[in-house]
Amino acid sequence: MTTAGHITEVGPNPANEAAKLARARRKRKDAVAYHTAGVAIVLFFLAPFAIAFLASFRGGAEGMTPPLPPWPTTGFSLDSYRSLDTFGAGVWQHTLNSLIVSLATVVLTVAISLLAGYGFSRYRFPLKNTLFVLIIATLMIPFQSILTPLFIILAKLGLNNSLFGLVLVYVTLQLPFSVFMMRNAFDAVPKEIEEAARIDGARDLKLLVRVLLPLVLPGAATVAIFAFLNAWNEFLAALVLLSSNENYTMPVLMMAVRAGRLGAINWGAVQAGVVVMTIPCLIIFLLLQRYYMRGLMAGAVK
């Protein structure tokens, strides 16, 4: 006996379809809100630089007035940049001084913190943890409180009014944070990689440069960014430890530009100086930003 079955087709459930449409609408609203907030935040942070950039092209009498509105109303001009070059020893000399100091600080800070971080991470020696804590504890000492002793020490060494002396001060101030970052970056590398390299005959220096350095490169890039930005923007030590006009860095020049001449402030020159000081920071960050967040996260925790 044969029984013929009937197949009943089930159509779409209206309740399920309505729920899917509601979820899709919520997702679209969330995406719009997310992107709107992101654009607003980007514009908020870019607005000061855009205002300074536009105001730096105000020329003549317009450049002597506060940048309201910030854009040139009488045409774009390079008068503000020419005026900036009349302060001190010239903007390019002071920019060169800042670049020399900042890049030297980066090289020395990365090299020393790389070796120190590797030592604290991989070697055992007496009072290792105590020494590490003492290095980190120096971060709590206000820089201004040791500026006078630093001035005296540099004077005894004959390094006052010297870019090299300023570099030594910046490296010293940057090392506690940098050693902390690099120690934790090395701690995040499995020791089995190092042991395998040693079995293959790699010695300490070769092991550090060829095997471990590529693995801790994000941490080293983070240290480099912080070292460059701190050295490039630092004002007080450069003002106190340097005395000749030819050796001053850009932040000291900007103080003179902001003070003006005979009570008159050249606002166009001020904005031109802001642009000149911002461009190297943007270049360094854009070149190393791919490593920055990875290095910051890897070095922030053990």
SVG drawing of the C-alpha trace seen along z (x, -y; Angstrom):
<svg xmlns="http://www.w3.org/2000/svg" viewBox="-2 -99 87 101">
<polyline fill="none" stroke="black" stroke-width="0.4" points="0.0,0.0 1.4,-3.3 0.8,-6.5 1.3,-9.7 2.8,-12.5 2.1,-16.1 5.0,-18.7 3.9,-22.0 6.1,-25.0 6.7,-27.3 7.0,-30.9 9.1,-33.5 8.2,-34.4 7.1,-38.0 8.3,-38.3 11.8,-37.1 11.9,-39.4 10.9,-42.4 13.6,-41.6 16.3,-41.4 15.2,-44.7 15.3,-46.3 18.8,-44.9 20.0,-46.2 18.6,-49.6 20.3,-49.7 23.6,-48.6 23.3,-51.4 22.5,-54.0 25.5,-52.7 27.8,-52.9 26.6,-56.5 27.1,-57.6 30.5,-55.9 31.8,-57.5 30.3,-60.9 32.0,-60.8 35.3,-59.8 35.2,-62.6 34.3,-65.1 37.3,-64.0 39.7,-64.1 38.5,-67.6 38.8,-68.7 42.5,-67.6 43.3,-68.8 41.7,-72.3 44.5,-73.9 47.1,-72.8 44.9,-73.9 44.4,-77.3 48.1,-77.7 48.9,-76.5 46.5,-79.0 47.5,-81.9 51.2,-81.4 50.5,-82.6 49.1,-85.9 51.4,-88.6 52.3,-92.3 50.2,-94.2 47.7,-91.4 50.4,-89.1 50.9,-91.4 47.3,-91.0 45.8,-88.1 44.7,-85.3 41.0,-86.2 39.9,-85.0 42.8,-82.5 42.9,-82.4 44.6,-85.1 42.1,-87.8 44.6,-89.6 46.2,-86.7 48.7,-84.0 52.2,-85.3 55.5,-83.9 56.2,-87.1 55.6,-85.3 58.3,-82.7 60.7,-85.5 59.9,-87.4 60.5,-84.2 64.0,-83.9 64.9,-87.3 64.7,-86.2 67.8,-84.8 70.3,-83.2 67.7,-82.3 65.0,-79.7 67.0,-77.2 70.0,-77.3 67.7,-76.7 65.8,-74.0 69.2,-72.3 70.2,-72.5 66.9,-70.9 67.3,-68.1 70.8,-67.4 69.8,-67.3 66.6,-65.2 68.2,-62.7 71.2,-62.2 68.9,-61.8 67.0,-59.1 70.1,-57.2 71.7,-57.1 68.4,-56.5 67.4,-53.5 70.9,-52.0 71.4,-52.3 67.8,-51.2 68.1,-48.3 71.2,-47.0 69.9,-47.8 66.5,-46.3 68.1,-43.1 70.3,-42.9 67.5,-43.3 65.3,-40.8 67.8,-38.0 70.6,-38.2 70.8,-37.5 73.0,-39.7 72.9,-40.9 70.3,-43.5 68.8,-43.4 65.3,-44.1 66.4,-46.8 68.4,-48.6 65.5,-48.4 63.1,-49.9 65.6,-52.7 65.8,-53.5 62.0,-53.7 61.7,-55.7 63.7,-58.5 60.6,-59.2 59.0,-60.7 61.7,-63.3 60.7,-66.6 63.1,-67.6 63.1,-71.2 64.4,-70.2 67.7,-68.9 68.2,-71.5 70.7,-73.5 72.8,-70.4 72.8,-69.4 74.0,-73.0 76.9,-72.7 77.9,-69.2 78.0,-70.3 80.0,-73.4 82.6,-71.2 82.8,-69.0 83.0,-72.0 79.8,-71.0 77.8,-74.1 76.4,-75.9 77.0,-72.7 74.5,-70.7 76.3,-67.5 75.8,-68.4 72.1,-69.0 71.9,-65.6 73.3,-63.9 70.7,-65.6 67.9,-64.6 69.1,-61.0 69.4,-60.8 65.9,-62.0 64.5,-59.7 66.3,-56.5 64.1,-55.4 60.9,-55.2 62.9,-53.7 64.6,-51.0 61.2,-50.0 59.7,-49.7 62.5,-47.7 62.8,-45.4 59.1,-44.5 59.5,-44.2 62.2,-41.6 60.2,-39.8 57.5,-39.3 59.8,-37.4 59.8,-33.6 63.2,-32.4 63.0,-29.3 63.8,-31.6 66.9,-32.8 67.9,-29.3 67.5,-28.0 69.7,-30.8 72.4,-30.0 72.3,-26.4 72.9,-27.6 76.0,-29.4 74.8,-33.0 76.7,-35.0 75.2,-37.8 75.7,-40.8 74.8,-38.8 71.8,-37.3 70.6,-40.7 71.0,-42.5 69.9,-39.8 67.4,-37.7 65.9,-39.7 65.9,-43.3 63.4,-42.5 61.1,-41.0 61.3,-44.1 61.3,-46.6 57.8,-48.0 59.1,-48.7 62.2,-50.4 60.1,-52.5 57.9,-53.6 61.0,-54.6 62.3,-56.5 59.1,-58.4 58.9,-59.5 62.6,-60.4 62.3,-62.5 59.2,-64.3 60.5,-65.1 63.8,-66.4 62.2,-68.3 59.7,-70.1 61.8,-70.6 62.2,-74.2 63.5,-74.8 66.8,-72.8 67.7,-74.3 67.0,-77.8 69.1,-77.3 71.9,-75.1 72.6,-77.0 73.7,-80.6 74.8,-81.5 72.2,-82.5 73.7,-80.1 73.1,-77.0 69.5,-77.7 66.9,-75.2 63.5,-75.9 61.4,-76.1 63.8,-78.9 63.5,-80.7 59.7,-80.5 59.8,-82.2 61.6,-85.1 59.1,-85.2 56.1,-85.1 57.7,-87.9 57.8,-90.1 59.8,-93.2 59.1,-96.5 55.9,-95.1 54.6,-94.2 53.9,-90.5 54.3,-89.2 51.4,-86.7 52.2,-85.5 55.7,-84.6 54.3,-82.8 52.1,-80.6 54.9,-80.0 57.1,-78.8 54.3,-76.5 54.1,-74.9 57.9,-74.5 57.9,-72.8 55.0,-70.5 56.2,-69.1 59.1,-66.9 56.9,-65.5 54.3,-64.5 56.9,-62.9 58.4,-60.9 55.1,-59.7 53.8,-58.8 57.0,-56.8 56.8,-54.8 53.1,-54.8 52.7,-51.2 54.9,-50.1 53.7,-52.6 50.6,-51.0 52.1,-47.4 55.2,-48.7 53.3,-50.7 51.1,-47.7 54.0,-45.2 56.1,-47.4 53.4,-48.6 52.8,-45.3 55.0,-42.4"/>
</svg>
